[in-house]
Amino acid sequence: MTDAAPDDRSSITGKRRIAFAVHTDEDRLPALPVLIRSLVLTNPEVCEDVVVLHPGLADASFDALRRLHPRVVIRRAESSMDVLRLEGYDTVIALSPAMVVLGDIGELLRMRHGVGVVPQLLSDGEGGQRRAVLPDGVMVVQRADVDDAVQARLTAVTGRGSAAALDGVLTPVDARFDFLTSRLHGDVPVPAQVAVLHFTGPFDEPGYGPAAAARRRFEMSDDEFRAAYCDLPGGKHPDLLAHCAPPLLDVRPSLGLARTVADVYRRQGRYAEAVDALAPVVADRLDAPRCQETLGVCLMALSRYDEAEAHLLLAAASPDVAPRAFAQLARLAWLCGREEDAHAYARDGLEADPTDAGCHSWYVRTRPQGPTPQEPTGAAEQLAHVALFAEGQENAGDKVLPEAVRMCFDTDTGPRRWYQQPVHRLVDEAALEQLNARRGVIVGGGGLFLPDTSPNGNSHWQWNVPDDVLARLTAPLAVFAVGYNVFDGQLYRRQRFAESLQILVARSAFFGLRNHGSIERVRELLPAELRDRVRYQPCPTTVARHLVPGWSDPAERADTVLVNCAYDRAGLRFGHDYGHFLAQLAGALRELRDRADVRYAAHMPADEKFVHDLRREHGLSLPVERLYDLSNDEIRELYRRSRLVIGMRGHAGMIPFGCGTPILSLVSHPKLAYFLSDIGRQEWGLSVHDRELGPRLAERAAAILDDHAAAVADVHSAQEMLWKTTQANLDELRTTFGRA
């Protein structure tokens, strides 16, 4: 395991693994750089593996390709038809060294069924014509649809037999994705709609001037290629940008390019590298406010707060950048416990732009509070709670969760009995003193083992605590129902996280994670002597029926099905399948609307993108329940009285489950599958990438609605194990903390 490898959990989320594949030999190898350059420059937001199949060439033969693309994979193969058996991928797009990519090939990436090919019209040798599959033509292979029999038929027919022999196997692909240059004799121009141009003769064959010119556009040096990529307008894939931009910075340094490099490193969580790229060229320049802002944000992510503040103040001197810079300054001051400074910075930002949402949020969050309704008990009688405390219109799940944790320990969940320490705020000497004065410290719950929501250089997870400060924590410490929340495919730095984690586990009197998937992942990062200290503690939202005072199960429920989707890190959640997901959900929800009131449960404002996209793309409108505007009791009440909840967010499953309501999970993150595995109900989860998501979702939802009493009883049964585990852990923790 390297320090910065992407986290691959596609086997859990069902996320499609896609690759481009090209078979080459020594003679055709020189043509491959042109193919790869053309692919990158015409599809700058696409970065899938490029698998190069070869009969046994020296590894050094492929160094030129590795300079062009960060995901070149070299494999031994004898035949181009080996793409049908390419292990480790779900979808394989076969290309040829004789091709050049001229346009958007997103349609090929979105194909989900069969084997896609362009049946080419060829001479039959008898004066007629036939449709045939070329052995080196574009082929989009869905591995799930290619068994041994299909492989044999494809191999037998390709290049020789008629494409008609493959009826039922082939999915026709438009000719623009495999356009033969033989159709352009006589210097016919390349049609504008051509996406992949396939040379059927030499690249410089007379009579094909426009085709040759189209290919020559991609004959360039490495530095010319990198510059061309960096200069493209619009979006670019961060992995490609990180591959192309840094080497270019060495040969043509500029302020703009340095900021580009720093921005992509920041997006990848590589904050130290971002600072190294930007700091030498920015210094204290006042004419580069956006660079100052980027540098300040990256320094803040490294917990170098004094330096970050200096650069953000330089950025704030520019009217164009001031509101964003002041919002970051407010956040920085708040992180460091300087509430008055945070409020002043937010006010300065609102003076620069009274409509700035970030400054308004910090202004409200840091304004002086009135007296506490109840005087707190003495510090020695309080428990300290370290958690993410959502405010305003933040994630509804993060509002419910901290209260649920406190309910496990005390019926009084307010400030009289609890000292609140926001997890993102720096634990400095003053904060350490406050924590040590309490009878115990509880960290959790929630997916706090995540590197990037509020990055810091002290721990590389959400609790902003330096190692030396954590080592001097004397109050009993419990890590309670925390989750390992790294996304499938997410890149993060493991070494600093692992070092901090070891100190945390060694220091904790209790270390409980909210699912066995998290337990497994965390144990991988620990030395053998600490692994057994990692235990199971379910998320307390999943046992709300046993925690909420005066709880009663509803005698009747509303005829309502609630749906929830999530859009943070949408690229990691959906990959190339968002359009497929949306269409599948539209079909399923239309069926459900015939038998229930289908409504949308938005945990935060960004979740409402689903409602807008569904209406725009499929003409389907859903009423919206804005959970982010509700109280915790109102959120539980809404979920308690619904008949079914179909959710993508973790707490859009765990909260209704805890309320005794049947759930179905739309799995785009491993944590949903982990939870369902823990309760032995894997059939309640459906991958957002499932090819038959719509029909399967409709079928499973109908089964729940048809026998709803049994479904509720099943939820109650599954909940019992979680409650017993929680009770046993709480008995131990009462001894650890001393009874109140």
C-alpha positions in Angstrom: 0.0 0.0 0.0 1.6 3.3 -1.1 1.1 6.5 0.8 -1.1 8.1 -1.8 -2.9 5.3 -3.7 -6.6 5.7 -4.7 -8.9 3.7 -2.4 -10.5 1.0 -4.5 -13.7 -0.4 -3.2 -15.5 -1.0 -6.5 -16.3 -4.6 -5.6 -18.4 -3.1 -2.7 -20.0 -0.2 -4.5 -20.5 -1.9 -7.8 -18.8 1.0 -9.5 -17.9 0.2 -13.1 -14.2 -0.3 -13.8 -13.5 1.1 -17.3 -10.4 0.8 -19.5 -9.3 1.7 -23.0 -7.3 -1.2 -24.5 -5.0 -1.3 -27.5 -3.1 -4.2 -28.9 0.3 -3.4 -30.5 3.5 -5.0 -31.7 6.9 -3.4 -32.4 5.9 -2.1 -35.8 2.8 -0.3 -34.6 4.1 0.9 -31.3 5.4 4.3 -32.7 1.8 5.2 -33.6 0.5 4.9 -30.0 1.7 8.3 -28.7 -0.4 10.0 -31.3 -3.5 7.9 -30.3 -3.0 8.7 -26.6 -2.4 12.4 -27.2 -5.5 12.6 -29.3 -7.6 10.8 -26.7 -6.4 13.2 -24.0 -6.7 16.4 -25.9 -10.2 15.7 -27.3 -11.6 14.3 -24.1 -9.8 16.2 -21.4 -12.1 15.2 -18.5 -11.7 11.4 -19.2 -8.9 9.6 -17.4 -9.5 5.8 -17.4 -6.8 3.1 -17.5 -5.1 2.7 -20.9 -4.2 -1.0 -21.2 -1.5 -1.7 -23.7 -1.5 -5.3 -24.8 1.7 -6.6 -26.5 3.3 -9.9 -27.5 6.4 -9.5 -25.3 8.1 -6.1 -25.9 10.7 -4.8 -23.5 9.1 -2.7 -20.7 11.2 0.3 -21.5 9.5 0.4 -24.9 6.5 2.0 -23.2 8.2 4.8 -21.4 7.1 7.3 -24.0 3.5 6.4 -23.3 3.9 6.7 -19.5 5.1 10.3 -20.0 1.8 11.1 -21.7 -0.7 9.4 -19.4 -0.8 8.6 -15.6 -2.8 5.4 -16.0 -0.9 3.3 -18.6 -1.1 -0.4 -17.8 1.1 -2.8 -19.7 -0.1 -6.5 -20.2 1.2 -9.4 -22.2 -1.2 -10.7 -24.9 -0.9 -12.4 -28.2 -4.1 -11.2 -29.9 -6.2 -8.1 -30.2 -9.2 -10.4 -29.3 -7.7 -10.7 -25.8 -9.7 -7.5 -25.0 -12.6 -9.9 -24.6 -10.9 -11.5 -21.6 -9.3 -8.4 -20.0 -9.4 -9.2 -16.2 -10.1 -6.5 -13.7 -12.5 -4.4 -15.8 -16.2 -4.2 -16.4 -16.2 -2.2 -19.6 -13.3 -2.3 -22.1 -13.1 0.1 -25.1 -10.8 -1.4 -27.7 -8.9 1.0 -30.0 -6.1 0.5 -32.5 -2.8 2.2 -33.1 -4.2 3.0 -36.6 -6.7 5.3 -35.0 -6.8 9.0 -33.9 -9.5 10.4 -31.6 -11.0 13.6 -33.0 -14.1 14.2 -30.8 -16.1 13.4 -27.7 -16.4 9.6 -27.0 -18.5 9.9 -23.9 -21.2 7.9 -25.6 -18.9 4.9 -25.7 -18.1 5.3 -22.0 -21.8 5.3 -21.1 -22.7 2.1 -23.0 -23.9 -0.6 -20.7 -25.0 -3.6 -22.7 -23.6 -6.1 -25.2 -20.5 -5.7 -27.4 -20.6 -2.4 -29.2 -19.1 -2.4 -32.7 -19.4 -0.5 -36.0 -20.3 -3.1 -38.6 -18.2 -1.9 -41.6 -19.4 -2.2 -45.2 -16.8 -4.3 -47.1 -16.5 -5.9 -50.5 -17.5 -9.6 -50.5 -15.1 -10.4 -53.3 -17.9 -11.2 -55.7 -18.9 -7.7 -56.7 -21.2 -7.3 -53.7 -20.9 -6.0 -50.2 -21.2 -7.3 -46.7 -21.3 -6.0 -43.2 -18.3 -7.2 -41.2 -16.6 -6.6 -37.8 -13.0 -5.5 -38.3 -10.4 -7.2 -36.1 -8.9 -3.8 -35.2 -12.1 -1.9 -35.1 -13.5 0.0 -32.2 -15.2 -2.5 -29.8 -17.0 -1.7 -26.5 -17.0 -4.8 -24.5 -19.3 -5.3 -21.4 -17.5 -8.2 -19.7 -20.8 -9.3 -18.1 -22.2 -10.1 -21.6 -19.2 -12.0 -22.9 -19.1 -15.7 -21.9 -17.1 -18.4 -23.5 -19.6 -19.0 -26.3 -19.8 -15.3 -27.2 -16.0 -15.1 -27.2 -15.8 -18.0 -29.6 -18.4 -16.5 -32.0 -16.7 -13.1 -32.0 -13.3 -14.6 -32.6 -14.6 -16.8 -35.4 -16.5 -14.0 -37.2 -14.3 -11.0 -36.7 -12.6 -10.0 -39.9 -14.0 -12.9 -41.9 -17.7 -13.7 -41.4 -20.8 -11.5 -41.7 -21.8 -9.3 -38.8 -25.3 -10.8 -39.1 -23.9 -14.0 -37.5 -23.6 -12.0 -34.3 -27.2 -10.9 -34.0 -28.2 -10.8 -30.4 -24.6 -10.2 -29.3 -23.6 -6.9 -31.0 -24.8 -3.5 -30.1 -24.5 -1.3 -33.2 -22.4 1.8 -32.7 -22.6 4.9 -34.9 -20.0 4.9 -37.7 -18.6 8.2 -36.5 -16.9 6.2 -33.7 -14.9 4.1 -36.2 -14.8 6.1 -39.4 -12.6 4.4 -42.1 -10.3 6.6 -44.1 -11.0 4.5 -47.1 -14.2 6.5 -47.4 -12.1 9.7 -47.9 -10.2 8.9 -51.1 -9.6 11.9 -53.3 -8.7 14.2 -50.4 -12.3 14.3 -49.2 -12.5 16.3 -45.9 -13.0 14.5 -42.7 -16.6 15.0 -41.7 -17.0 17.3 -38.6 -19.0 14.7 -36.7 -16.2 12.0 -36.8 -15.1 11.1 -33.3 -12.6 8.3 -34.1 -10.8 8.2 -37.5 -9.5 4.8 -38.5 -6.7 4.7 -41.0 -6.9 1.8 -43.4 -3.6 2.6 -45.1 -0.4 4.4 -44.4 -0.8 7.6 -42.5 0.7 9.7 -45.3 -0.9 7.8 -48.2 -1.5 10.1 -51.2 -5.1 11.1 -51.8 -6.0 11.3 -48.1 -4.6 14.8 -47.3 -7.3 16.0 -44.9 -7.2 12.8 -42.9 -3.4 12.9 -42.6 -3.7 16.6 -41.5 -6.2 15.6 -38.8 -3.7 13.1 -37.4 -0.7 15.5 -37.7 -2.4 17.8 -35.2 -1.3 15.3 -32.5 2.3 14.8 -33.6 4.1 16.9 -31.1 6.8 16.8 -28.4 6.0 16.0 -24.8 6.2 19.6 -23.7 4.0 20.8 -26.6 1.5 18.1 -25.6 1.5 19.2 -21.9 1.1 22.8 -22.9 -1.7 22.0 -25.2 -3.5 20.2 -22.5 -3.0 22.9 -19.9 -4.2 25.5 -22.3 -7.5 23.8 -23.1 -10.6 25.7 -22.1 -13.1 24.1 -19.7 -12.8 21.2 -17.3 -9.9 18.8 -17.1 -9.4 15.6 -15.1 -7.3 16.3 -12.0 -5.2 13.2 -12.6 -4.3 14.3 -16.1 -3.7 17.8 -15.0 -1.4 16.7 -12.2 0.5 14.5 -14.7 0.9 17.2 -17.4 1.3 20.5 -15.5 4.1 20.0 -13.0 6.7 19.0 -15.6 5.7 21.9 -17.7 6.3 24.3 -14.8 10.0 23.4 -14.9 10.4 24.5 -18.5 8.0 27.5 -18.7 7.4 28.8 -15.2 4.6 31.3 -14.8 2.3 32.5 -12.1 -0.8 31.2 -13.8 0.7 27.7 -14.4 2.0 27.6 -10.8 -1.6 28.3 -9.6 -2.9 25.6 -11.9 -0.5 23.1 -10.5 -1.3 24.1 -6.9 -5.1 23.9 -7.6 -4.9 20.4 -8.9 -2.7 19.3 -6.0 -5.2 20.9 -3.6 -8.0 19.0 -5.3 -6.1 15.8 -4.7 -5.3 16.5 -1.1 -1.6 17.1 -1.9 -1.3 20.3 0.1 2.4 20.3 0.8 3.1 19.9 -2.9 0.7 22.7 -3.7 2.6 25.0 -1.4 5.9 24.0 -2.8 4.7 24.8 -6.3 3.1 28.1 -5.5 5.0 29.7 -2.7 8.3 30.4 -4.6 6.5 32.4 -7.3 3.9 34.2 -5.2 5.9 35.5 -2.1 4.1 38.7 -1.0 2.9 39.9 -4.4 -0.2 42.0 -4.3 -0.9 41.6 -8.0 -1.8 37.9 -7.6 -4.7 37.8 -5.2 -6.1 34.5 -6.4 -2.8 32.9 -6.0 -2.5 34.3 -2.5 -5.9 32.8 -1.8 -5.0 29.4 -3.1 -1.7 29.4 -1.1 -3.5 30.5 2.0 -6.1 27.7 1.8 -3.3 25.1 1.2 -1.3 26.4 4.1 -4.4 26.2 6.3 -4.9 22.6 5.2 -1.4 21.9 6.6 -2.3 23.7 9.9 0.3 26.4 9.2 -2.2 29.0 10.3 0.0 32.0 10.8 1.4 31.8 7.3 -2.1 31.1 5.9 -3.5 34.1 7.5 -0.8 36.4 6.1 -1.4 35.2 2.5 -5.2 35.4 2.9 -4.9 39.0 4.1 -2.9 39.8 1.0 -5.7 38.2 -1.1 -8.3 40.2 0.8 -6.7 43.4 -0.5 -8.2 42.8 -3.9 -11.9 43.7 -4.2 -12.6 40.8 -6.6 -11.2 38.2 -4.1 -12.0 39.9 -0.8 -15.3 38.1 0.0 -13.9 34.6 -0.5 -10.6 35.5 1.3 -12.5 37.0 4.3 -14.7 33.9 4.5 -11.5 31.8 4.7 -10.0 34.1 7.2 -13.2 33.8 9.3 -12.9 30.0 9.1 -9.2 30.1 10.0 -9.8 32.3 13.1 -12.7 30.0 14.2 -10.5 27.0 13.8 -7.9 28.6 16.1 -10.6 29.5 18.7 -10.6 33.2 17.9 -14.3 33.8 17.8 -14.2 37.6 17.9 -11.6 37.7 15.0 -13.7 35.3 13.0 -16.8 37.5 13.5 -14.8 40.6 12.5 -13.4 38.9 9.3 -16.9 37.8 8.3 -18.2 41.3 8.8 -15.3 42.7 6.6 -16.3 40.2 3.9 -20.0 41.3 4.1 -18.9 44.9 3.7 -17.0 43.9 0.5 -20.1 41.9 -0.7 -23.3 41.9 1.4 -24.6 38.9 -0.6 -21.7 36.6 0.0 -23.1 33.4 1.5 -19.9 32.2 3.1 -19.3 35.4 5.0 -22.9 35.5 6.1 -22.7 31.9 7.4 -19.6 32.7 9.5 -21.1 36.0 10.6 -24.1 34.2 12.0 -22.1 31.3 13.4 -19.7 33.5 15.4 -21.9 36.3 16.6 -22.0 36.7 20.4 -24.4 34.2 22.0 -26.8 35.1 24.8 -26.6 33.5 28.3 -27.0 29.7 28.5 -30.6 28.9 29.6 -29.3 26.4 32.2 -26.1 26.9 34.1 -23.7 24.0 33.4 -22.8 21.6 36.1 -19.2 21.7 37.3 -16.6 20.7 34.7 -15.7 17.5 36.6 -19.4 16.4 36.2 -19.5 17.0 32.4 -18.6 14.8 29.5 -16.8 16.5 26.6 -18.1 15.7 23.2 -15.9 16.1 20.1 -18.0 16.0 17.0 -19.2 17.7 13.9 -22.0 19.9 15.0 -24.0 21.0 12.0 -25.7 24.4 12.0 -28.0 26.3 9.8 -28.8 24.5 6.5 -26.0 21.9 6.9 -26.4 18.2 6.6 -29.5 17.0 8.5 -27.8 13.8 9.4 -25.0 15.7 11.1 -27.6 17.5 13.2 -29.3 14.3 14.4 -26.1 12.3 15.0 -24.4 14.3 17.9 -27.7 14.3 19.9 -28.1 10.5 19.3 -24.6 10.0 20.7 -25.4 12.0 23.8 -28.6 10.1 24.3 -26.6 6.9 24.8 -25.0 8.4 27.9 -27.5 10.9 29.3 -31.2 11.9 28.9 -30.0 15.5 29.2 -28.1 16.2 25.9 -27.7 20.0 26.4 -24.9 22.2 27.6 -25.6 21.7 31.3 -24.2 18.2 31.1 -22.0 18.4 28.0 -19.0 20.4 27.0 -18.9 20.8 23.2 -15.6 20.8 21.3 -16.1 21.1 17.5 -14.1 18.4 15.9 -12.5 20.7 13.3 -11.3 23.3 15.8 -7.6 23.1 16.7 -6.9 21.4 20.1 -4.4 23.8 21.5 -3.2 24.2 25.1 -6.3 26.0 26.2 -8.6 23.4 24.6 -6.6 20.6 26.1 -7.0 22.1 29.5 -10.8 22.2 29.0 -10.9 18.6 27.8 -8.8 17.3 30.7 -11.1 19.1 33.2 -14.0 16.8 32.1 -14.8 13.4 33.5 -14.4 11.9 30.0 -14.0 12.8 26.3 -16.2 11.2 23.7 -15.1 11.5 20.0 -17.9 10.7 17.5 -19.9 9.6 15.9 -19.9 10.0 12.2 -17.6 9.4 9.3 -14.7 11.3 10.9 -12.0 9.2 9.3 -12.1 11.2 6.1 -9.2 13.4 4.9 -10.8 16.3 3.0 -14.0 17.7 4.5 -11.9 20.1 6.7 -8.3 19.0 6.1 -5.6 19.6 8.7 -1.9 18.8 8.9 -2.1 17.6 12.5 -4.0 14.3 12.1 -5.1 14.0 8.5 -8.5 13.1 9.6 -11.3 15.3 11.0 -10.2 15.8 14.6 -7.7 18.6 14.5 -5.4 17.4 17.3 -1.6 17.3 17.2 0.1 14.1 18.3 1.8 15.7 21.3 -1.4 17.3 22.5 -3.3 14.0 22.2 -0.5 12.2 24.2 -1.2 14.7 27.0 -4.9 14.1 27.2 -5.5 12.7 30.7 -9.3 12.4 30.7 -10.6 9.0 29.8 -11.1 8.9 26.0 -13.7 7.0 24.0 -13.9 6.9 20.2 -17.6 6.1 19.7 -19.3 5.0 16.5 -16.8 6.7 14.2 -16.7 5.6 10.5 -14.0 5.2 7.9 -15.6 7.4 5.2 -13.1 7.4 2.4 -14.9 7.3 -1.0 -14.3 4.6 -3.5 -11.5 5.8 -5.8 -10.5 8.7 -3.4 -6.8 9.6 -3.3 -5.5 10.4 0.2 -2.2 10.4 2.2 -2.2 7.4 4.5 1.1 7.7 6.4 0.2 10.8 8.6 -3.3 9.4 9.1 -1.9 6.0 10.2 0.6 7.7 12.6 -2.1 9.7 14.2 -4.4 6.7 14.3 -1.9 4.6 16.2 -1.6 7.2 18.9 -5.4 7.6 19.1 -6.0 3.9 19.5 -3.3 3.5 22.1 -4.6 6.4 24.1 -8.3 5.4 24.0 -10.0 3.5 26.8 -12.7 2.5 24.2 -12.3 2.5 20.4 -15.6 1.6 18.6 -16.3 1.9 14.9 -19.7 2.0 13.4 -19.4 -0.9 11.0 -17.2 -3.9 10.4 -16.0 -2.5 7.1 -14.5 0.4 8.9 -13.0 -1.9 11.5 -11.3 -3.9 8.7 -10.0 -0.8 7.0 -8.6 0.8 10.2 -7.0 -2.4 11.4 -5.1 -2.5 8.1 -3.4 0.7 9.2 -2.5 -0.4 12.7 0.3 -2.6 14.1 -0.7 -6.1 15.2 -0.6 -5.2 18.9 -3.3 -2.6 18.5 -5.7 -4.2 16.1 -7.8 -6.1 18.7 -8.6 -2.8 20.4 -10.8 -1.8 17.5 -14.3 -2.8 18.3 -17.8 -2.6 17.0 -20.2 0.2 18.1 -23.1 0.8 15.8 -24.2 4.3 14.9 -26.6 5.4 17.6 -29.1 6.7 15.0 -29.8 3.1 14.1 -31.2 2.4 17.6 -33.2 5.6 18.0 -36.3 3.7 19.1 -34.5 2.6 22.2 -32.9 6.0 22.9 -35.5 8.7 22.4 -37.5 9.3 25.7 -41.1 8.4 25.4 -40.7 6.7 22.0 -43.7 4.9 20.6 -44.0 3.1 17.3 -46.6 4.6 15.0 -50.0 2.9 14.9 -50.5 4.2 11.4 -48.1 5.5 8.8 -48.5 8.0 6.0 -48.8 6.5 2.6 -45.4 8.0 1.8 -42.2 6.8 0.2 -39.2 9.2 0.7 -36.2 9.3 -1.7 -32.8 10.8 -1.1 -29.7 11.3 -3.2 -26.3 12.8 -2.5 -24.0 14.8 -4.7 -20.9 15.6 -2.8 -17.9 14.1 -4.8 -20.4 13.2 -7.5 -17.6 12.0 -9.8 -16.5 9.4 -7.3 -20.1 8.4 -6.6 -21.4 8.0 -10.2 -18.4 7.9 -12.6 -19.8 7.9 -16.1 -23.1 6.5 -15.0 -25.1 9.5 -13.7 -27.3 9.6 -16.8 -28.0 5.9 -16.5 -28.8 6.3 -12.7 -31.2 9.2 -13.4 -33.1 7.3 -16.1 -33.3 4.2 -14.0 -34.7 6.1 -11.0 -37.2 7.9 -13.2 -38.6 4.6 -14.3 -38.8 3.1 -10.8 -40.4 6.2 -9.3 -43.0 6.4 -12.0 -44.1 2.9 -11.0 -44.0 3.7 -7.3 -46.1 6.8 -7.8 -49.0 4.6 -8.8 -49.2 3.2 -5.3 -47.7 5.8 -2.9 -47.0 9.4 -2.4 -43.4 9.7 -3.5 -41.5 12.6 -2.0 -37.9 13.8 -1.9 -36.0 14.1 1.4 -33.2 16.6 1.0 -30.7 16.4 3.8 -29.0 19.5 2.5 -29.7 22.1 -0.2 -27.3 20.5 -2.7 -29.3 17.2 -2.6 -32.1 19.0 -4.5 -30.1 18.7 -7.7 -31.8 15.3 -8.2 -35.2 16.9 -8.2 -34.1 19.5 -10.8 -32.4 17.0 -13.0 -35.3 14.5 -12.8 -37.7 17.2 -13.9 -35.5 18.6 -16.7 -34.4 15.2 -18.2 -37.5 13.1 -17.6 -40.4 15.4 -16.9 -40.9 14.0 -13.4 -41.6 16.3 -10.5 -41.3 15.4 -6.8 -42.4 17.4 -3.8 -39.5 18.2 -1.5 -39.2 17.7 2.2 -36.3 20.0 3.3 -34.9 18.1 6.3 -32.2 20.6 6.7 -34.8 23.2 7.9 -36.3 20.8 10.4 -35.5 20.1 14.1 -34.2 16.7 15.1 -37.5 15.6 16.5 -39.2 16.7 13.2 -36.7 14.7 11.1 -37.3 11.6 13.2 -41.0 12.1 13.0 -41.0 12.4 9.2 -39.0 9.2 8.9 -41.0 7.4 11.6 -44.3 7.9 9.8 -43.1 7.0 6.3 -43.7 3.6 4.8 -40.3 3.3 3.0 -37.2 5.4 2.6 -34.9 5.0 -0.4 -31.7 6.8 0.4 -28.2 7.4 -0.8 -26.8 9.2 2.2 -25.7 7.0 5.0 -28.0 8.7 7.5 -30.9 8.6 5.0 -30.7 4.9 5.7 -29.6 4.7 9.3 -32.0 7.3 10.8 -35.2 5.8 9.3 -34.0 2.4 10.2 -33.4 3.5 13.7 -37.0 4.8 13.7 -38.3 1.4 12.6 -39.0 2.3 9.0 -38.0 -0.1 6.1 -35.2 1.2 3.9 -33.6 0.5 0.6 -30.1 1.9 0.0 -28.7 3.4 -3.2 -25.1 2.4 -2.8 -22.6 4.9 -4.1 -20.3 4.8 -1.0 -18.9 1.7 0.8 -20.4 2.7 4.1 -24.0 1.9 3.0 -23.0 -1.7 2.0 -21.0 -2.0 5.3 -24.1 -1.2 7.3 -26.3 -3.6 5.4 -23.7 -6.3 5.8 -23.6 -5.8 9.5 -27.3 -6.4 9.9 -27.4 -9.2 7.4 -29.7 -7.4 4.9 -27.5 -7.0 1.9 -30.6 -7.4 -0.3 -31.7 -3.9 0.9 -28.9 -2.3 -1.1 -28.7 -1.6 -4.9 -25.7 -0.1 -6.6 -26.2 3.1 -8.4 -24.3 1.4 -11.2 -26.6 -1.6 -11.5 -27.6 -2.1 -15.1 -31.1 -3.1 -14.0 -31.4 -0.6 -11.1 -34.8 0.7 -12.1 -36.7 -2.6 -12.4 -35.0 -4.1 -9.3 -35.7 -1.0 -7.2 -39.3 -1.0 -8.2 -39.7 -4.7 -7.5 -38.1 -4.5 -4.0 -40.0 -1.4 -3.1 -43.2 -3.1 -4.2 -42.5 -6.1 -2.1 -42.0 -4.0 1.0 -45.2 -2.0 0.4 -47.2 -5.2 -0.3 -46.3 -6.8 3.1 -45.4 -3.7 5.1 -46.0 -5.2 8.5 -43.5 -8.0 7.8 -41.0 -5.4 6.6 -41.3 -3.3 9.8 -40.9 -6.5 11.9 -37.8 -7.3 9.9 -36.3 -3.9 10.7 -37.1 -4.3 14.4 -35.5 -7.8 14.4 -32.3 -6.5 12.7 -32.2 -3.6 15.2 -32.0 -5.9 18.2 -28.4 -7.0 17.7 -27.3 -3.4 17.3 -29.1 -2.4 20.5 -27.6 -5.3 22.5 -24.1 -4.4 21.3 -24.7 -0.8 22.2 -26.0 -1.7 25.7 -23.0 -3.8 26.4 -20.6 -1.1 25.3 -22.4 1.5 27.4 -22.2 -0.6 30.5 -18.4 -0.7 30.0 -18.2 3.0 29.3 -20.2 4.0 32.4 -17.5 2.3 34.4 -14.8 4.1 32.4 -16.3 7.5 32.9 -17.9 7.0 36.3 -21.6 7.3 36.7 -23.1 10.8 36.8 
